[in-house]
Amino acid sequence: MLRDDADGGRPTPTPPARDASVIWHDVECGAYAADLRLWEGLADEAQGPILDLGCGTGRVGLHLARRGHSVFGLDLDADLVAAFNERAGWMSAEAVTGDARDFGLGREFPLVLAPMQLVQLLGEAGERVACLRCVQRHLRPGGRAAFAIVERMPPPEGDAPPLPDVRDDDGWVYSSLPLDAAAVGDAIAVRRLRQVVSPDGSLSEEKNEVRLRAFSAQELEREGEEAGLTPAGRREIPATDAHVGSTVIVLGREA
């Protein structure tokens, strides 16, 4: 199948039919590993099944399942959930489609994880509190929940351009190049250039923007208390050459 490119030039091949959200999730998130040791430590302490909010295709959840943990994932995107379940294979892991602001799974967990700034993808404070209340209802007494956030973007350092995240899928090359991250009102706008190169070398591209609601760790702790959770410490995820560092806020349900 062909389509005309954006510049009106020669037609470019359309990538094979597959779920675009799965491809770009894998390209932009799949290689990130700076936070995995932190989640491993929390999971090892939990002694029971883990709820992975915003589980995506399983970057964190399936990593923990490979280490012998039982994992239950929740994500709003049905295509990502399908990929998670397909990749789970023999492991003790499954995922369902659901909204982190309004879900009922009929079970409790000793540990709930919300990696990759999930709570910053929600809307205003009321939506975060709704999510936190759902989490509180799904925590066992004495259980903990951990939320990764970026409180602010650091100033750029040096002149070295960022490297793109790249994936080769059956001859099709998918590239996602970070352009910038800037404050826009009460949000952080993260912009990327997504490019697809076909097996014959034809190129198509589009810009993508994700907005993260900006708030402090202290604000999230206050909202957690409103939802019936108790602050239980903070952890730090170090920055890498390609990613900024994150703060992980741990909240607990009283025993």
Secondary structure, 3 states (H helix, E strand, C coil): CEEECCCCCCEEECCCCCCHHHHHHHHHHCCCCCCHHHHHHHHHHHCCCEEEECCCCCCCHHHHHHCCCCEEEEECCHHHHHHHHHHHCCCCEEEEECECCECCCCCCEEEEEECCCHHHHCCCHHHHHHHHHHHHHHEEEEEEEEEEECCCCCCCCCCCCCCCEEEEECCEEEEEEEEEEEEECCEEEEEEEEEEECCCCCEEEEEEEEEEECCCHHHHHHHHHHCCCEEEEEEEECCCCCCCCEEEEEEECCC
